[in-house]
C-alpha cells in the first residue's frame, strides 16, 4: 500500500509540510504548482480529498477503495486553526509561542493545562 498526504491551506497556499519559513510560503504563492490532484490522477493515483482538521474525514478517505493503485489524499487545512491570534496569521509560521500565548492557545483548543 502506498499513501501520500497533501495538505492544502484554505486560502489556496499549497503546503507539503516541508516549508522552511515565510519565504517558502510566498514563493508558492507566486510559483503555483497548479491542480495537484489532476497531476496525481495523470500518474495513475486514486485521488481523494479530506478535511485535514477532521480525523474522521481522513480515516474515511483512507478507507476508500483504490483498486491496486497508489492513493493520494489531499487534506485541506488552515494554519493555526482554532487559535484566534494564530489562525491565518503568516507571522506565526515557524514561530514558537510564549508561555502565556501557549496557555491561551491551549484554552482556546479546549485542552486542560496543568502548569
WOCORUR-V757734 format. One record per pair of residues at least 12 apart in sequence whose C-alpha atoms are under 10 Angstrom apart, sorted by sequence separation. I is the first residue (numbers start at 0). J is the second residue. D is the distance in whole Angstrom. If there is no record, write none. Layout:
I,J,D
I,J,D
//
This chain:
4,16,10
12,24,7
36,48,9
47,59,10
48,60,7
49,61,10
60,72,7
79,91,8
102,114,9
12,25,9
14,27,9
47,60,6
60,73,9
78,91,9
79,92,9
12,26,10
13,27,7
46,60,9
47,61,9
60,74,10
78,92,8
12,27,7
13,28,8
57,72,8
85,100,10
11,27,10
12,28,6
47,63,8
57,73,9
84,100,9
98,114,10
11,28,8
12,29,10
46,63,10
57,74,8
13,31,8
45,63,10
47,65,10
56,74,9
82,100,10
12,31,8
13,32,8
45,64,8
46,65,8
84,103,9
85,104,9
11,31,9
12,32,10
13,33,9
45,65,6
83,103,9
84,104,8
44,65,8
45,66,8
51,72,10
53,74,9
82,103,8
83,104,8
13,35,9
44,66,10
45,67,9
46,68,10
50,72,10
51,73,8
52,74,8
53,75,10
82,104,6
44,67,10
45,68,6
46,69,9
47,70,8
48,71,8
49,72,7
50,73,8
51,74,4
52,75,8
53,76,9
81,104,8
82,105,8
44,68,6
45,69,6
46,70,6
47,71,6
48,72,5
49,73,6
50,74,5
51,75,5
52,76,6
81,105,10
82,106,9
83,107,8
43,68,7
44,69,5
45,70,5
46,71,5
47,72,5
48,73,5
49,74,5
50,75,5
51,76,5
52,77,8
79,104,10
82,107,6
83,108,10
42,68,10
43,69,7
44,70,5
45,71,6
46,72,6
47,73,6
48,74,6
49,75,6
50,76,7
51,77,8
81,107,7
82,108,7
42,69,9
43,70,9
44,71,6
45,72,8
46,73,8
47,74,9
48,75,7
49,76,9
50,77,10
81,108,6
7,35,10
43,71,10
44,72,10
52,80,8
80,108,9
81,109,10
40,69,10
52,81,10
5,35,9
39,69,10
40,70,10
5,36,9
39,70,9
40,71,9
39,71,7
39,72,10
36,71,8
35,71,10
36,72,9
36,73,7
35,73,9
3,44,10
9,50,10
2,44,10
6,48,10
1,44,10
2,45,10
3,46,10
4,47,10
5,48,9
6,49,9
7,50,10
8,51,9
4,48,10
5,49,10
6,50,9
7,51,8
4,49,10
6,51,7
5,51,9
4,51,10
4,57,10
15,73,10
2,61,8
14,74,10
14,75,9
13,75,9
14,76,9
13,76,10
11,75,9
12,76,10
14,78,10
25,89,10
0,65,10
9,74,10
10,75,10
11,76,10
12,77,10
24,89,9
1,67,9
2,68,10
3,69,8
4,70,9
5,71,8
6,72,9
7,73,7
8,74,8
9,75,6
10,76,9
11,77,10
0,67,8
1,68,8
2,69,6
3,70,7
4,71,6
5,72,6
6,73,6
7,74,6
8,75,6
9,76,6
10,77,8
0,68,8
1,69,5
2,70,5
3,71,5
4,72,5
5,73,4
6,74,5
7,75,4
8,76,5
9,77,5
10,78,10
21,89,7
24,92,9
0,69,7
1,70,6
2,71,6
3,72,6
4,73,6
5,74,6
6,75,5
7,76,6
8,77,5
9,78,9
20,89,10
21,90,8
0,70,8
1,71,8
2,72,7
3,73,8
4,74,7
5,75,8
6,76,6
7,77,8
8,78,7
20,90,10
21,91,9
5,76,10
6,77,9
7,78,10
20,91,10
21,92,7
20,92,6
21,93,8
19,92,9
20,93,6
18,92,9
19,93,8
20,94,9
18,93,9
10,87,8
9,87,9
8,87,9
//
